[in-house]
Amino acid sequence: MNDKQFTTIFLGVMGVLTIIFFVIFFIAQIIVPETNVADEFTNNAVVSRIEPVGKLNYSDANEQEAKTTGNLVKVDLYKNGEEVYNAVCQSCHTSGILNSPKFGDKVAWKERLSKGKEKLYANAINGIGAMPAKGGRSDLPDNLIEMSVDYIIQSAE
């Protein structure tokens, strides 16, 4: 078989396969019409199914609005320094993550206490090093943060 015969046979087979492809394609289009019509209702239904259950709001705008209507009931989540420590501080200060002084470590806390309690309060409220301000809970009032610092200091005395 020479090159001319091979090329003729190859192109013939490719032509037959192309015709078969298009015939099957058109039959499939006739039998199964396209049903992927995207409408706004379907898109909205998908969005409503995947959106989060709740949303965090860190602004005081809603609080101010609720105060005017009288519907706001302010609840204190924590009552003392131990509760704040257990909820916020213990995640780092129990294990000493990122060189945070461990709860009950007398040497580490004595060194920090030498700078004064006010400095410790300021560091806890404003953050220092890898520790975020208020341990990442900016919604907590300063007095609760100070109470948690006092609780940690008492553990090291």
Backbone bond lengths (Angstrom), bond angles and torsions (degrees), N, CA, C in turn:
res aa  C-N    CA-C-N  psi(-1)  N-CA   C-N-CA  omega(-1)  CA-C   N-CA-C  phi
1 M - - - 1.436 - - 1.520 108.47 -
2 N 1.324 115.67 127.10 1.456 119.21 -180.00 1.529 110.09 -93.06
3 D 1.317 115.51 177.32 1.457 121.49 -175.80 1.521 112.65 -64.22
4 K 1.317 117.88 -35.33 1.457 121.28 -177.96 1.525 110.43 -67.18
5 Q 1.317 116.97 -41.51 1.462 120.32 178.82 1.538 110.72 -66.58
6 F 1.328 116.92 -42.14 1.471 121.15 179.03 1.520 110.81 -60.85
7 T 1.328 117.14 -44.96 1.462 121.44 -179.71 1.516 110.24 -63.37
8 T 1.307 118.60 -41.36 1.465 122.38 179.84 1.522 110.42 -63.80
9 I 1.324 117.55 -46.94 1.464 121.47 179.98 1.536 110.12 -64.90
10 F 1.341 117.76 -43.71 1.466 122.44 -179.23 1.521 111.22 -60.89
11 L 1.335 116.43 -47.81 1.470 119.65 179.95 1.534 111.22 -66.02
12 G 1.322 117.66 -34.20 1.456 121.24 177.34 1.521 111.31 -64.60
13 V 1.341 116.72 -45.80 1.469 121.14 178.69 1.527 110.19 -63.42
14 M 1.304 116.81 -43.23 1.477 120.28 179.48 1.528 110.88 -64.08
15 G 1.285 117.66 -38.59 1.463 121.20 178.10 1.517 111.32 -64.54
16 V 1.337 117.04 -44.39 1.472 120.92 178.69 1.525 110.17 -63.10
17 L 1.336 117.82 -43.04 1.468 121.12 178.78 1.528 111.55 -63.82
18 T 1.323 117.91 -37.92 1.463 121.62 178.03 1.524 110.36 -64.93
19 I 1.309 117.00 -42.71 1.470 120.51 179.07 1.532 109.89 -64.21
20 I 1.331 117.75 -42.33 1.464 121.44 178.14 1.526 110.42 -61.71
21 F 1.338 117.10 -42.24 1.465 121.22 178.71 1.518 111.23 -57.77
22 F 1.341 117.33 -50.91 1.463 120.49 -177.79 1.532 112.08 -65.64
23 V 1.319 117.84 -36.05 1.465 120.67 177.63 1.529 109.85 -63.19
24 I 1.332 117.41 -47.03 1.475 121.13 178.75 1.527 110.30 -63.54
25 F 1.325 117.93 -41.01 1.456 122.04 -179.95 1.531 111.12 -60.80
26 F 1.323 117.66 -47.52 1.464 120.79 -178.93 1.527 111.66 -67.82
27 I 1.316 117.33 -36.64 1.466 119.60 176.38 1.532 110.16 -64.45
28 A 1.309 117.03 -41.48 1.457 120.88 178.90 1.528 111.12 -64.01
29 Q 1.332 117.95 -37.18 1.462 121.12 178.60 1.524 111.53 -67.17
30 I 1.304 116.88 -34.07 1.462 120.81 179.99 1.528 110.40 -74.87
31 I 1.334 117.29 -42.31 1.465 121.39 -176.68 1.530 111.57 -72.84
32 V 1.312 117.78 -46.43 1.465 122.34 -176.93 1.522 108.80 -116.59
33 P 1.326 117.51 95.15 1.461 118.41 178.33 1.531 110.41 -70.04
34 E 1.296 116.02 154.11 1.464 121.08 -177.44 1.521 109.54 -70.81
35 T 1.338 116.37 126.24 1.460 121.49 -178.42 1.517 112.50 -113.58
36 N 1.310 117.99 9.08 1.459 121.36 -179.43 1.517 111.07 -85.56
37 V 1.301 116.62 61.05 1.455 121.26 177.68 1.519 107.28 -90.97
38 A 1.306 116.66 117.16 1.461 120.96 -179.22 1.520 108.74 -89.90
39 D 1.307 115.28 116.25 1.453 118.79 175.88 1.524 109.00 -115.38
40 E 1.310 115.03 168.20 1.457 120.45 -175.61 1.525 111.41 -65.36
41 F 1.310 118.15 -35.83 1.461 120.98 -179.77 1.528 111.02 -62.55
42 T 1.320 116.57 -42.98 1.463 120.26 179.70 1.527 110.57 -64.90
43 N 1.331 116.82 -44.51 1.463 120.02 179.23 1.520 111.06 -62.43
44 N 1.331 117.88 -41.74 1.458 120.61 178.76 1.519 111.36 -65.18
45 A 1.315 116.99 -36.92 1.459 119.98 178.82 1.521 110.70 -64.87
46 V 1.313 117.39 -40.26 1.462 121.00 178.48 1.522 110.14 -65.06
47 V 1.314 117.08 -45.77 1.462 120.87 -179.49 1.526 110.39 -61.76
48 S 1.322 117.64 -42.34 1.468 119.35 -179.37 1.525 111.60 -67.28
49 R 1.314 118.39 -28.76 1.461 120.37 178.91 1.519 112.29 -75.68
50 I 1.318 118.86 -30.18 1.465 120.16 -175.01 1.520 113.85 -102.39
51 E 1.323 119.29 -2.17 1.453 118.96 -179.67 1.522 110.23 -74.95
52 P 1.338 117.28 155.20 1.461 120.79 -176.66 1.534 111.76 -64.15
53 V 1.324 114.72 155.45 1.457 120.34 -178.82 1.520 110.46 -70.52
54 G 1.304 117.73 -42.04 1.461 121.89 -178.65 1.510 110.58 -131.59
55 K 1.303 115.28 166.06 1.464 120.85 179.01 1.517 108.79 -131.03
56 L 1.339 116.12 142.60 1.453 121.12 177.04 1.516 109.33 -89.60
57 N 1.307 115.69 137.88 1.449 121.11 178.39 1.521 107.60 -128.78
58 Y 1.318 115.99 113.11 1.451 120.46 -178.33 1.525 113.05 -97.98
59 S 1.298 117.55 1.08 1.458 119.39 -179.13 1.519 110.35 -88.84
60 D 1.314 115.42 158.79 1.458 120.86 178.53 1.519 112.14 -91.51
61 A 1.326 118.17 2.72 1.465 121.22 -176.53 1.525 110.95 -61.50
62 N 1.317 117.58 -46.75 1.458 120.19 -179.63 1.520 111.11 -67.51
63 E 1.333 116.53 -35.01 1.457 120.29 179.50 1.524 109.93 -64.98
64 Q 1.341 116.34 -42.76 1.458 120.10 178.64 1.520 110.51 -63.44
65 E 1.322 116.35 -41.40 1.459 121.00 179.55 1.527 110.70 -64.61
66 A 1.319 116.23 -41.34 1.457 120.19 -179.23 1.525 111.55 -69.29
67 K 1.339 117.14 -31.59 1.470 120.08 178.35 1.523 110.42 -63.62
68 T 1.318 115.80 -37.09 1.464 118.38 -178.90 1.520 111.66 -69.24
69 T 1.330 117.14 -29.84 1.460 119.40 179.42 1.514 111.61 -89.47
70 G 1.321 117.65 -13.35 1.453 120.95 177.88 1.517 113.72 81.88
71 N 1.320 118.91 14.34 1.458 121.86 -177.81 1.521 113.25 -93.13
72 L 1.316 118.02 -4.64 1.461 120.56 -173.72 1.522 110.52 -83.42
73 V 1.313 114.84 127.35 1.455 120.82 173.45 1.515 106.09 -121.06
74 K 1.317 116.82 110.37 1.454 121.72 -177.35 1.522 108.70 -88.12
75 V 1.321 116.31 123.84 1.454 121.79 -178.26 1.518 108.01 -116.89
76 D 1.314 116.58 129.43 1.461 120.43 175.07 1.519 108.27 -80.33
77 L 1.331 115.67 123.91 1.456 119.78 -178.42 1.522 112.07 -73.12
78 Y 1.317 115.98 -34.93 1.455 120.51 -174.94 1.519 109.32 -125.30
79 K 1.331 114.74 144.57 1.464 119.41 -176.98 1.518 113.27 -106.58
80 N 1.343 116.99 -21.99 1.462 119.08 -178.28 1.526 110.27 -148.37
81 G 1.332 114.38 176.70 1.460 120.23 -176.74 1.511 113.69 -66.02
82 E 1.330 117.13 -32.44 1.457 119.94 179.59 1.525 111.34 -64.89
83 E 1.330 117.23 -41.50 1.464 120.70 178.61 1.527 111.22 -64.47
84 V 1.336 116.70 -40.51 1.460 120.55 178.05 1.526 109.59 -65.02
85 Y 1.338 116.57 -44.41 1.466 119.98 178.87 1.523 110.50 -58.28
86 N 1.332 117.16 -48.20 1.469 121.19 -177.31 1.522 112.06 -64.61
87 A 1.322 117.44 -32.23 1.465 120.50 -177.40 1.527 112.79 -86.92
88 V 1.326 116.89 -34.32 1.467 119.44 -170.95 1.525 112.86 -117.29
89 C 1.307 117.11 -50.88 1.463 121.47 -167.29 1.525 114.29 -82.62
90 Q 1.331 116.51 -31.86 1.466 119.64 -171.26 1.519 113.79 -62.71
91 S 1.314 117.80 -25.52 1.465 119.25 -177.89 1.527 112.20 -59.51
92 C 1.307 117.48 -31.42 1.471 120.00 178.78 1.530 112.31 -104.88
93 H 1.343 116.75 -40.96 1.465 119.46 -172.64 1.524 113.96 -79.17
94 T 1.312 119.06 -11.98 1.464 120.06 174.96 1.527 110.37 -78.69
95 S 1.316 116.30 -40.93 1.464 119.84 -176.64 1.523 113.47 -99.13
96 G 1.321 117.55 -14.95 1.468 120.07 -179.62 1.513 113.83 80.43
97 I 1.327 116.75 29.85 1.465 121.51 -179.63 1.530 110.16 -60.43
98 L 1.322 116.02 140.34 1.466 124.02 178.18 1.532 112.38 53.48
99 N 1.328 115.25 39.84 1.466 122.79 177.62 1.525 113.50 62.91
100 S 1.309 117.73 25.72 1.467 119.17 175.29 1.526 107.92 -74.70
101 P 1.338 116.70 142.30 1.468 118.53 179.74 1.528 110.46 -65.91
102 K 1.316 116.04 134.39 1.462 120.64 -176.00 1.524 111.01 -75.79
103 F 1.315 113.41 149.97 1.460 121.48 176.22 1.526 108.48 -61.76
104 G 1.341 117.11 124.89 1.462 121.83 178.98 1.511 114.78 87.98
105 D 1.334 118.98 -1.01 1.465 122.13 179.76 1.530 109.04 -80.15
106 K 1.317 116.21 99.52 1.470 121.39 -173.05 1.526 112.40 -62.86
107 V 1.320 117.04 -39.12 1.467 120.26 -176.93 1.536 110.62 -67.15
108 A 1.319 116.34 -47.51 1.471 119.79 -177.63 1.522 111.65 -65.05
109 W 1.324 117.48 -40.55 1.465 119.67 -178.25 1.520 112.15 -77.07
110 K 1.340 117.82 -30.01 1.464 120.19 177.40 1.524 109.91 -65.00
111 E 1.319 115.71 -40.00 1.468 120.69 177.52 1.529 110.69 -61.18
112 R 1.314 116.93 -42.42 1.463 120.79 -179.79 1.525 111.74 -73.35
113 L 1.327 117.20 -33.87 1.461 121.06 179.11 1.522 111.84 -67.82
114 S 1.333 116.46 -23.95 1.462 119.34 179.09 1.524 111.59 -63.22
115 K 1.329 117.57 -21.17 1.466 122.08 177.21 1.518 111.80 -83.93
116 G 1.327 117.29 -11.59 1.455 122.08 177.89 1.522 112.20 105.62
117 K 1.325 114.03 149.62 1.466 120.09 -179.13 1.522 111.91 -64.33
118 E 1.331 116.43 -37.06 1.466 119.89 -178.87 1.528 111.27 -60.66
119 K 1.324 116.80 -36.34 1.466 121.37 177.75 1.534 109.79 -66.90
120 L 1.335 117.12 -40.91 1.457 120.57 177.23 1.526 111.05 -63.45
121 Y 1.334 115.47 -42.71 1.472 119.22 177.72 1.526 110.52 -60.16
122 A 1.331 115.80 -46.37 1.471 120.32 -178.69 1.528 110.98 -62.69
123 N 1.338 117.53 -41.37 1.463 120.48 178.93 1.531 111.45 -64.59
124 A 1.322 116.22 -40.23 1.469 119.68 -179.93 1.527 111.06 -68.45
125 I 1.315 116.78 -38.79 1.472 120.82 -177.87 1.527 111.18 -75.51
126 N 1.319 117.48 -41.93 1.468 121.27 -175.10 1.524 113.69 -96.09
127 G 1.328 117.19 -15.29 1.452 121.06 -178.01 1.509 111.22 90.46
128 I 1.314 115.74 152.85 1.460 121.09 177.76 1.525 107.83 -153.73
129 G 1.316 117.01 138.20 1.464 120.72 -179.44 1.522 110.85 58.66
130 A 1.333 116.11 -126.83 1.466 120.69 -179.40 1.526 112.17 -84.00
131 M 1.335 117.30 -9.40 1.467 119.79 -178.64 1.525 109.94 -79.44
132 P 1.325 116.86 124.40 1.462 119.04 178.24 1.528 110.67 -74.53
133 A 1.308 116.04 162.43 1.464 121.05 178.01 1.523 109.47 -56.67
134 K 1.309 115.63 133.29 1.468 123.51 179.37 1.525 111.90 55.07
135 G 1.317 116.99 30.53 1.450 121.10 178.81 1.516 113.52 64.33
136 G 1.318 116.26 20.47 1.460 120.78 -178.81 1.511 113.76 90.96
137 R 1.308 117.90 2.19 1.464 121.54 -179.71 1.524 108.89 -113.19
138 S 1.305 117.00 77.85 1.457 121.84 -176.98 1.521 112.57 -66.64
139 D 1.335 117.41 -12.67 1.453 120.23 179.90 1.527 113.00 -79.42
140 L 1.336 117.52 -11.74 1.462 120.31 -178.68 1.525 110.99 -81.12
141 P 1.329 117.09 139.74 1.467 119.41 177.19 1.532 111.02 -71.85
142 D 1.324 115.54 156.67 1.459 121.05 -176.97 1.526 112.20 -59.64
143 N 1.344 117.48 -36.54 1.464 118.45 -176.69 1.535 111.55 -64.79
144 L 1.312 118.71 -33.34 1.466 120.29 176.26 1.523 111.45 -69.13
145 I 1.315 116.56 -36.76 1.468 120.02 177.21 1.527 109.48 -64.41
146 E 1.335 116.42 -42.79 1.465 120.33 177.97 1.524 111.11 -63.15
147 M 1.325 117.12 -38.12 1.462 120.68 177.94 1.536 110.79 -64.56
148 S 1.324 116.76 -37.77 1.465 119.19 178.51 1.521 111.06 -69.31
149 V 1.338 117.11 -36.16 1.467 120.28 175.92 1.530 109.70 -63.56
150 D 1.329 116.76 -43.28 1.466 120.05 177.28 1.525 111.07 -60.45
151 Y 1.323 117.22 -39.76 1.463 121.16 178.95 1.534 110.78 -63.57
152 I 1.314 117.01 -41.47 1.463 120.33 179.33 1.523 110.68 -67.44
153 I 1.340 115.93 -40.36 1.471 119.77 179.86 1.528 110.30 -64.65
154 Q 1.326 116.87 -39.90 1.469 120.03 178.92 1.523 111.37 -61.80
155 S 1.312 117.41 -31.25 1.467 119.68 179.50 1.521 112.05 -69.56
156 A 1.322 116.12 -22.13 1.460 120.22 -176.71 1.524 112.61 -100.52
157 E 1.299 117.43 3.58 1.481 119.24 -179.51 1.492 112.03 -89.00
